[in-house]
């Protein structure tokens, strides 16, 4: 059975978010990624598979090693989806801050 992976379900998992943070600055092998976690390597491999299926990570073979790196295009899609919500909350907090300043002034 082939399950369709959802990007937001993938990033809901704290381990997968940690993996994304690790490979954000440099490409890493599965072994290098796994060495940062206190879990079995097959567990990390499953997380890598899910992130790859969602196209949040891309694989590139270099000799015998496979390196994982962030997919900027997919991360931009996630960011574009979240941006209106971030803006809405920034606006709300700015309004609340203004109300609090006016309230303290009275």
C-alpha positions as CSV (number, residue, x, y, z in Angstrom):
1,X,0.0,0.0,0.0
2,X,1.5,3.4,-1.1
3,X,0.5,6.1,1.3
4,X,0.6,9.7,0.2
5,X,2.7,11.7,2.7
6,X,1.5,15.1,3.8
7,X,4.2,17.8,4.4
8,X,2.6,19.1,7.5
9,X,2.2,15.7,9.0
10,X,5.9,15.1,8.3
11,X,7.0,18.3,10.1
12,X,4.7,17.7,13.0
13,X,7.1,15.1,14.3
14,X,9.9,16.7,16.5
15,X,12.5,14.3,15.3
16,X,11.9,15.1,11.7
17,X,12.0,18.8,12.5
18,X,15.3,18.2,14.2
19,X,16.6,16.4,11.1
20,X,15.6,19.3,8.9
21,X,17.5,21.7,11.2
22,X,20.6,19.5,11.1
23,X,20.7,19.3,7.3
24,X,19.7,23.0,6.8
25,X,23.3,24.1,7.0
26,X,25.0,21.2,5.3
27,X,24.3,18.0,3.5
28,X,24.7,14.9,5.7
29,X,24.7,11.1,5.3
30,X,22.1,9.0,7.1
31,X,24.8,7.8,9.5
32,X,25.9,11.3,10.4
33,X,22.3,12.3,10.9
34,X,21.6,9.2,13.0
35,X,24.6,9.9,15.2
36,X,22.8,13.0,16.5
37,X,19.9,11.0,17.9
38,X,19.4,8.5,20.7
39,X,17.3,6.2,18.6
40,X,18.0,3.2,16.4
41,X,19.3,3.9,13.0
42,X,16.3,2.2,11.2
43,X,14.1,4.7,13.1
44,X,16.1,7.6,11.7
45,X,16.0,6.0,8.2
46,X,12.2,5.8,8.4
47,X,12.1,9.6,9.2
48,X,14.5,10.2,6.3
49,X,12.2,8.2,4.0
50,X,9.2,10.2,5.1
51,X,11.0,13.5,4.6
52,X,12.2,12.4,1.2
53,X,8.7,11.2,0.1
54,X,7.4,14.6,1.1
55,X,10.2,16.2,-0.9
56,X,11.4,18.2,2.1
57,X,14.8,16.4,1.7
58,X,16.6,15.5,-1.5
59,X,19.2,12.8,-1.9
60,X,22.4,13.1,-3.8
61,X,24.9,10.3,-4.3
62,X,28.5,11.1,-3.9
63,X,30.6,7.9,-4.5
64,X,29.2,5.2,-2.2
65,X,27.6,7.7,0.2
66,X,24.1,9.2,-0.1
67,X,23.8,12.8,1.2
68,X,20.6,14.4,2.3
69,X,20.0,18.0,1.9
70,X,17.0,20.5,2.2
71,X,14.8,21.0,-0.7
72,X,14.5,24.8,-0.9
73,X,11.6,24.7,-3.3
74,X,9.4,22.6,-0.9
75,X,10.5,24.5,2.2
76,X,9.5,27.7,0.3
77,X,6.0,26.2,-0.3
78,X,5.7,25.5,3.5
79,X,6.9,29.0,4.3
80,X,4.5,30.6,1.8
81,X,1.6,28.7,3.4
82,X,2.5,29.8,6.9
83,X,3.3,33.4,6.1
84,X,-0.3,34.8,6.2
85,X,-0.8,33.2,9.6
86,X,2.5,34.8,10.8
87,X,1.5,38.1,9.5
88,X,-2.0,37.9,11.1
89,X,-0.5,37.1,14.5
90,X,2.2,39.8,14.2
91,X,-0.7,42.3,13.5
92,X,-2.6,41.0,16.5
93,X,0.3,41.3,18.8
94,X,1.2,44.7,17.5
95,X,-2.4,45.9,18.2
96,X,-2.3,44.3,21.7
97,X,1.0,46.1,22.4
98,X,-0.6,49.4,21.3
99,X,-3.6,48.8,23.6
100,X,-1.3,48.0,26.5
101,X,0.8,51.1,26.0
102,X,-2.4,53.2,25.9
103,X,-3.8,51.4,29.0
104,X,-0.5,52.0,31.0
105,X,-0.7,55.7,30.0
106,X,-4.1,56.2,31.7
